[in-house]
Amino acid sequence: MNRLRIRFKRGAELKFVSHLDLIRVWHRALRRAGVKLAFSEGFNPHPKLSLAAPLALGVTGEAELMDVYTVNPMAGVAFSQAVSPELPRGLEIVQTLAIPLEVPSLQAQVRFAEYAVTVASPGGEMLQSSLDRMLAVQSLPWQHQRDTGVKRYDLRRLVDGLWVIRADGGEAVIGMKLCCDSTGAGRPEQVTRALGLTEPLSIRRTRLILQAG
Protein backbone atom coordinates (compact mmCIF):
# COMPACT_ATOMS: atom_id res chain seq x y z
CA MET A 1 0.00 0.00 0.00
CA ASN A 2 1.18 3.51 -0.83
CA ARG A 3 0.35 6.80 0.93
CA LEU A 4 0.36 10.17 -0.80
CA ARG A 5 -0.23 13.58 0.74
CA ILE A 6 -1.87 16.07 -1.59
CA ARG A 7 -1.91 19.82 -1.11
CA PHE A 8 -4.69 21.40 -3.15
CA LYS A 9 -6.75 24.54 -3.64
CA ARG A 10 -10.52 24.81 -3.39
CA GLY A 11 -11.64 27.90 -5.26
CA ALA A 12 -14.76 30.00 -5.35
CA GLU A 13 -16.44 27.65 -7.84
CA LEU A 14 -16.73 24.98 -5.13
CA LYS A 15 -16.94 27.05 -1.97
CA PHE A 16 -20.54 26.02 -1.33
CA VAL A 17 -19.84 22.30 -1.76
CA SER A 18 -20.17 20.38 1.52
CA HIS A 19 -17.35 18.34 3.03
CA LEU A 20 -18.97 15.03 2.13
CA ASP A 21 -19.72 16.15 -1.42
CA LEU A 22 -16.12 17.30 -1.82
CA ILE A 23 -14.93 13.82 -0.85
CA ARG A 24 -17.31 12.39 -3.49
CA VAL A 25 -15.82 14.75 -6.08
CA TRP A 26 -12.35 13.43 -5.26
CA HIS A 27 -13.53 9.81 -5.38
CA ARG A 28 -15.03 10.37 -8.83
CA ALA A 29 -11.91 12.12 -10.16
CA LEU A 30 -9.61 9.39 -8.83
CA ARG A 31 -11.76 6.66 -10.32
CA ARG A 32 -11.79 8.34 -13.73
CA ALA A 33 -8.01 8.80 -13.55
CA GLY A 34 -7.56 5.06 -12.99
CA VAL A 35 -6.07 5.43 -9.51
CA LYS A 36 -6.59 2.19 -7.58
CA LEU A 37 -7.47 3.24 -4.05
CA ALA A 38 -6.86 1.00 -1.06
CA PHE A 39 -9.96 0.17 1.00
CA SER A 40 -10.48 -0.07 4.73
CA GLU A 41 -11.21 -3.43 6.33
CA GLY A 42 -14.40 -4.51 8.07
CA PHE A 43 -18.05 -5.02 7.18
CA ASN A 44 -18.35 -1.68 5.39
CA PRO A 45 -15.07 -1.06 3.53
CA HIS A 46 -14.57 2.39 2.05
CA PRO A 47 -11.80 4.05 0.03
CA LYS A 48 -8.92 5.24 2.18
CA LEU A 49 -8.97 8.97 1.56
CA SER A 50 -9.01 11.61 4.29
CA LEU A 51 -8.97 15.41 4.43
CA ALA A 52 -7.15 17.23 7.21
CA ALA A 53 -9.99 19.50 8.33
CA PRO A 54 -13.40 20.31 6.81
CA LEU A 55 -13.84 23.69 5.16
CA ALA A 56 -16.98 25.55 6.14
CA LEU A 57 -19.44 26.41 3.38
CA GLY A 58 -18.52 29.66 1.66
CA VAL A 59 -14.82 29.42 2.59
CA THR A 60 -12.12 28.91 -0.03
CA GLY A 61 -8.87 27.07 0.67
CA GLU A 62 -5.41 27.71 -0.71
CA ALA A 63 -3.44 24.99 1.07
CA GLU A 64 -5.82 22.13 1.86
CA LEU A 65 -4.35 18.74 2.75
CA MET A 66 -5.54 15.25 1.90
CA ASP A 67 -4.04 11.77 2.31
CA VAL A 68 -4.74 9.15 -0.34
CA TYR A 69 -3.85 5.47 0.01
CA THR A 70 -3.28 3.57 -3.22
CA VAL A 71 -2.92 -0.17 -3.81
CA ASN A 72 0.25 0.17 -5.85
CA PRO A 73 3.24 2.52 -5.46
CA MET A 74 2.66 5.75 -7.36
CA ALA A 75 4.97 8.72 -7.77
CA GLY A 76 3.63 12.13 -6.85
CA VAL A 77 4.21 13.57 -10.33
CA ALA A 78 2.42 10.65 -11.98
CA PHE A 79 -0.52 11.05 -9.60
CA SER A 80 -0.86 14.76 -10.33
CA GLN A 81 -0.60 14.25 -14.08
CA ALA A 82 -3.27 11.54 -14.04
CA VAL A 83 -5.76 13.20 -11.69
CA SER A 84 -5.54 16.91 -12.56
CA PRO A 85 -7.38 16.60 -15.92
CA GLU A 86 -10.29 14.89 -14.15
CA LEU A 87 -10.82 17.63 -11.56
CA PRO A 88 -13.63 20.17 -11.94
CA ARG A 89 -13.01 23.90 -12.01
CA GLY A 90 -12.24 25.09 -8.51
CA LEU A 91 -10.02 22.13 -7.54
CA GLU A 92 -6.30 22.29 -8.24
CA ILE A 93 -3.50 20.02 -7.09
CA VAL A 94 -0.55 22.09 -5.87
CA GLN A 95 1.82 19.40 -4.60
CA THR A 96 1.91 15.63 -4.07
CA LEU A 97 4.37 13.88 -1.76
CA ALA A 98 4.91 10.28 -0.66
CA ILE A 99 4.32 9.84 3.10
CA PRO A 100 5.35 6.86 5.28
CA LEU A 101 2.41 4.70 6.29
CA GLU A 102 3.26 4.97 9.99
CA VAL A 103 2.91 8.77 10.12
CA PRO A 104 -0.14 9.76 12.24
CA SER A 105 -3.33 10.70 10.42
CA LEU A 106 -3.81 14.23 9.15
CA GLN A 107 -6.71 14.79 11.53
CA ALA A 108 -4.46 13.89 14.47
CA GLN A 109 -1.68 16.20 13.29
CA VAL A 110 -3.58 19.43 12.57
CA ARG A 111 -3.09 22.07 15.26
CA PHE A 112 -3.87 25.47 13.69
CA ALA A 113 -5.48 27.01 10.62
CA GLU A 114 -4.65 30.42 9.22
CA TYR A 115 -7.19 32.58 7.42
CA ALA A 116 -7.35 35.82 5.45
CA VAL A 117 -10.69 37.44 6.26
CA THR A 118 -11.94 40.41 4.23
CA VAL A 119 -14.25 42.86 5.99
CA ALA A 120 -15.51 46.41 5.56
CA SER A 121 -12.73 48.48 7.09
CA PRO A 122 -13.45 50.67 10.14
CA GLY A 123 -10.08 52.38 9.58
CA GLY A 124 -6.56 51.06 10.09
CA GLU A 125 -5.93 52.40 13.60
CA MET A 126 -9.37 51.44 14.88
CA LEU A 127 -9.01 47.96 13.44
CA GLN A 128 -5.59 47.42 15.01
CA SER A 129 -6.95 48.59 18.37
CA SER A 130 -9.76 46.03 18.16
CA LEU A 131 -7.28 43.24 17.46
CA ASP A 132 -5.02 44.35 20.30
CA ARG A 133 -7.92 44.42 22.76
CA MET A 134 -8.95 40.86 21.92
CA LEU A 135 -5.40 39.55 22.20
CA ALA A 136 -4.96 41.29 25.56
CA VAL A 137 -7.85 39.53 27.33
CA GLN A 138 -7.35 36.20 29.09
CA SER A 139 -10.82 34.86 28.41
CA LEU A 140 -13.74 35.71 26.14
CA PRO A 141 -16.94 33.78 26.96
CA TRP A 142 -18.89 33.25 23.76
CA GLN A 143 -21.95 31.44 22.50
CA HIS A 144 -23.72 30.83 19.23
CA GLN A 145 -26.81 28.98 18.12
CA ARG A 146 -26.35 25.61 16.42
CA ASP A 147 -28.87 23.10 15.11
CA THR A 148 -28.34 21.07 18.27
CA GLY A 149 -28.74 24.06 20.59
CA VAL A 150 -26.62 26.84 22.05
CA LYS A 151 -22.87 26.19 22.19
CA ARG A 152 -20.93 28.03 24.91
CA TYR A 153 -17.14 28.23 24.94
CA ASP A 154 -14.10 30.45 25.52
CA LEU A 155 -13.48 32.08 22.14
CA ARG A 156 -10.18 33.60 23.27
CA ARG A 157 -8.68 30.14 23.81
CA LEU A 158 -9.20 29.40 20.13
CA VAL A 159 -7.40 32.53 18.89
CA ASP A 160 -3.62 32.20 18.64
CA GLY A 161 -2.91 35.29 16.58
CA LEU A 162 -4.50 38.26 14.79
CA TRP A 163 -2.90 40.78 12.45
CA VAL A 164 -3.81 43.31 9.76
CA ILE A 165 -2.76 42.19 6.29
CA ARG A 166 -4.20 45.17 4.46
CA ALA A 167 -6.49 48.11 5.21
CA ASP A 168 -7.30 50.42 2.31
CA GLY A 169 -10.06 51.38 -0.09
CA GLY A 170 -12.85 50.75 2.40
CA GLU A 171 -11.87 47.11 2.94
CA ALA A 172 -9.50 45.37 5.30
CA VAL A 173 -7.99 41.91 5.31
CA ILE A 174 -7.35 40.36 8.73
CA GLY A 175 -4.97 37.48 9.27
CA MET A 176 -6.17 34.93 11.83
CA LYS A 177 -4.34 31.97 13.33
CA LEU A 178 -6.99 29.84 15.01
CA CYS A 179 -6.88 26.54 16.88
CA CYS A 180 -8.02 23.57 14.82
CA ASP A 181 -7.73 20.31 16.72
CA SER A 182 -9.75 17.73 18.63
CA THR A 183 -10.44 20.20 21.47
CA GLY A 184 -12.06 22.80 19.25
CA ALA A 185 -11.77 24.86 16.09
CA GLY A 186 -11.96 28.63 15.85
CA ARG A 187 -14.43 30.05 13.34
CA PRO A 188 -13.37 33.24 11.53
CA GLU A 189 -16.89 34.65 11.36
CA GLN A 190 -17.26 34.33 15.15
CA VAL A 191 -13.94 36.12 15.71
CA THR A 192 -15.01 38.86 13.31
CA ARG A 193 -18.26 39.29 15.21
CA ALA A 194 -16.43 39.42 18.55
CA LEU A 195 -14.22 42.18 17.13
CA GLY A 196 -17.35 44.26 16.50
CA LEU A 197 -16.94 44.18 12.72
CA THR A 198 -19.43 43.52 9.94
CA GLU A 199 -19.91 40.02 8.55
CA PRO A 200 -16.93 38.89 6.44
CA LEU A 201 -17.04 39.72 2.75
CA SER A 202 -14.88 36.66 2.08
CA ILE A 203 -12.89 34.06 4.01
CA ARG A 204 -9.85 32.23 2.66
CA ARG A 205 -8.04 29.48 4.54
CA THR A 206 -4.42 30.06 3.62
CA ARG A 207 -2.58 27.48 5.69
CA LEU A 208 -2.97 24.37 7.84
CA ILE A 209 -0.31 23.91 10.51
CA LEU A 210 0.54 20.37 11.60
CA GLN A 211 2.13 19.18 14.80
CA ALA A 212 5.92 19.32 14.50
CA GLY A 213 7.38 15.93 13.63
BAGUVEX-398906 format. One record per residue (C-alpha): residue in three letters; x, y, z. Coordinates in steps of 0.05 Angstrom, whole numbers, plus 5000, padded with zeros to 4 digits. Layout:
<rs>
  type     X     Y     Z
   ALA     X     Y     Z
...
</rs>
This chain:
<rs>
  type     X     Y     Z
   MET  5000  5000  5000
   ASN  5024  5070  4983
   ARG  5007  5136  5019
   LEU  5007  5203  4984
   ARG  4995  5272  5015
   ILE  4963  5321  4968
   ARG  4962  5396  4978
   PHE  4906  5428  4937
   LYS  4865  5491  4927
   ARG  4790  5496  4932
   GLY  4767  5558  4895
   ALA  4705  5600  4893
   GLU  4671  5553  4843
   LEU  4665  5500  4897
   LYS  4661  5541  4961
   PHE  4589  5520  4973
   VAL  4603  5446  4965
   SER  4597  5408  5030
   HIS  4653  5367  5061
   LEU  4621  5301  5043
   ASP  4606  5323  4972
   LEU  4678  5346  4964
   ILE  4701  5276  4983
   ARG  4654  5248  4930
   VAL  4684  5295  4878
   TRP  4753  5269  4895
   HIS  4729  5196  4892
   ARG  4699  5207  4823
   ALA  4762  5242  4797
   LEU  4808  5188  4823
   ARG  4765  5133  4794
   ARG  4764  5167  4725
   ALA  4840  5176  4729
   GLY  4849  5101  4740
   VAL  4879  5109  4810
   LYS  4868  5044  4848
   LEU  4851  5065  4919
   ALA  4863  5020  4979
   PHE  4801  5003  5020
   SER  4790  4999  5095
   GLU  4776  4931  5127
   GLY  4712  4910  5161
   PHE  4639  4900  5144
   ASN  4633  4966  5108
   PRO  4699  4979  5071
   HIS  4709  5048  5041
   PRO  4764  5081  5001
   LYS  4822  5105  5044
   LEU  4821  5179  5031
   SER  4820  5232  5086
   LEU  4821  5308  5089
   ALA  4857  5345  5144
   ALA  4800  5390  5167
   PRO  4732  5406  5136
   LEU  4723  5474  5103
   ALA  4660  5511  5123
   LEU  4611  5528  5068
   GLY  4630  5593  5033
   VAL  4704  5588  5052
   THR  4758  5578  4999
   GLY  4823  5541  5013
   GLU  4892  5554  4986
   ALA  4931  5500  5021
   GLU  4884  5443  5037
   LEU  4913  5375  5055
   MET  4889  5305  5038
   ASP  4919  5235  5046
   VAL  4905  5183  4993
   TYR  4923  5109  5000
   THR  4934  5071  4936
   VAL  4942  4997  4924
   ASN  5005  5003  4883
   PRO  5065  5050  4891
   MET  5053  5115  4853
   ALA  5099  5174  4845
   GLY  5073  5243  4863
   VAL  5084  5271  4793
   ALA  5048  5213  4760
   PHE  4990  5221  4808
   SER  4983  5295  4793
   GLN  4988  5285  4718
   ALA  4935  5231  4719
   VAL  4885  5264  4766
   SER  4889  5338  4749
   PRO  4852  5332  4682
   GLU  4794  5298  4717
   LEU  4784  5353  4769
   PRO  4727  5403  4761
   ARG  4740  5478  4760
   GLY  4755  5502  4830
   LEU  4800  5443  4849
   GLU  4874  5446  4835
   ILE  4930  5400  4858
   VAL  4989  5442  4883
   GLN  5036  5388  4908
   THR  5038  5313  4919
   LEU  5087  5278  4965
   ALA  5098  5206  4987
   ILE  5086  5197  5062
   PRO  5107  5137  5106
   LEU  5048  5094  5126
   GLU  5065  5099  5200
   VAL  5058  5175  5202
   PRO  4997  5195  5245
   SER  4933  5214  5208
   LEU  4924  5285  5183
   GLN  4866  5296  5231
   ALA  4911  5278  5289
   GLN  4966  5324  5266
   VAL  4928  5389  5251
   ARG  4938  5441  5305
   PHE  4923  5509  5274
   ALA  4890  5540  5212
   GLU  4907  5608  5184
   TYR  4856  5652  5148
   ALA  4853  5716  5109
   VAL  4786  5749  5125
   THR  4761  5808  5085
   VAL  4715  5857  5120
   ALA  4690  5928  5111
   SER  4745  5970  5142
   PRO  4731  6013  5203
   GLY  4798  6048  5192
   GLY  4869  6021  5202
   GLU  4881  6048  5272
   MET  4813  6029  5298
   LEU  4820  5959  5269
   GLN  4888  5948  5300
   SER  4861  5972  5367
   SER  4805  5921  5363
   LEU  4854  5865  5349
   ASP  4900  5887  5406
   ARG  4842  5888  5455
   MET  4821  5817  5438
   LEU  4892  5791  5444
   ALA  4901  5826  5511
   VAL  4843  5791  5547
   GLN  4853  5724  5582
   SER  4784  5697  5568
   LEU  4725  5714  5523
   PRO  4661  5676  5539
   TRP  4622  5665  5475
   GLN  4561  5629  5450
   HIS  4526  5617  5385
   GLN  4464  5580  5362
   ARG  4473  5512  5328
   ASP  4423  5462  5302
   THR  4433  5421  5365
   GLY  4425  5481  5412
   VAL  4468  5537  5441
   LYS  4543  5524  5444
   ARG  4581  5561  5498
   TYR  4657  5565  5499
   ASP  4718  5609  5510
   LEU  4730  5642  5443
   ARG  4796  5672  5465
   ARG  4826  5603  5476
   LEU  4816  5588  5403
   VAL  4852  5651  5378
   ASP  4928  5644  5373
   GLY  4942  5706  5332
   LEU  4910  5765  5296
   TRP  4942  5816  5249
   VAL  4924  5866  5195
   ILE  4945  5844  5126
   ARG  4916  5903  5089
   ALA  4870  5962  5104
   ASP  4854  6008  5046
   GLY  4799  6028  4998
   GLY  4743  6015  5048
   GLU  4763  5942  5059
   ALA  4810  5907  5106
   VAL  4840  5838  5106
   ILE  4853  5807  5175
   GLY  4901  5750  5185
   MET  4877  5699  5237
   LYS  4913  5639  5267
   LEU  4860  5597  5300
   CYS  4862  5531  5338
   CYS  4840  5471  5296
   ASP  4845  5406  5334
   SER  4805  5355  5373
   THR  4791  5404  5429
   GLY  4759  5456  5385
   ALA  4765  5497  5322
   GLY  4761  5573  5317
   ARG  4711  5601  5267
   PRO  4733  5665  5231
   GLU  4662  5693  5227
   GLN  4655  5687  5303
   VAL  4721  5722  5314
   THR  4700  5777  5266
   ARG  4635  5786  5304
   ALA  4671  5788  5371
   LEU  4716  5844  5343
   GLY  4653  5885  5330
   LEU  4661  5884  5254
   THR  4611  5870  5199
   GLU  4602  5800  5171
   PRO  4661  5778  5129
   LEU  4659  5794  5055
   SER  4702  5733  5042
   ILE  4742  5681  5080
   ARG  4803  5645  5053
   ARG  4839  5590  5091
   THR  4912  5601  5072
   ARG  4948  5550  5114
   LEU  4941  5487  5157
   ILE  4994  5478  5210
   LEU  5011  5407  5232
   GLN  5043  5384  5296
   ALA  5118  5386  5290
   GLY  5148  5319  5273
</rs>
